[in-house]
Amino acid sequence: MYKVLLEFNEEQQQLHYNSIKNNVPETKENENGWKTLNVCENMHYAQLFADFLHVQYLENRKASFIELKKTVDNLNKFLSVIYRIHNINQ
């Protein structure tokens, strides 16, 4: 299993997956207009975040990196709480 950087290019309004193997991103991070939104545990999680962002923002209008980053950070906080609650109740 390998981690994945979920990156966004504000000019192109596109999301991009950048695999991390042996702690090294496949393509250099934060270059050519791409900026890292999130470090995901695997491709499945990266795709879930990307799908959410696409439906929430990119389908309907132009989005900024800052608003997508804030959304991803809030989702991570929310999921962290859910994870802790789930593990406490087991």
Phi, psi and omega in degrees: 000145179224155178278163182223132171274128172264118185242156181228138174248109185296320180297316181275345184057045182233148172259154187214140176260129180235102183293143176249118178236130184055040178066019180234123177297145180302315173241151184303134183289143175058047176231160177057036178088351179276138176229140183286124174268322187199149170258115185258148181296331180196177183296324179302311179295321178299318180292324177296314177298315181298317179299316179299312181296323179297312181291318184291323188235302197289336178292329192251337185195173176285136182244154176259155177302317184299316181290324176293320179297316178299318179296314179297317179298318177294320176298318179298318177297314179300311181296326177297317178295314178301317179299315179296316179299315180300316183287330177291323185277003180266000000 
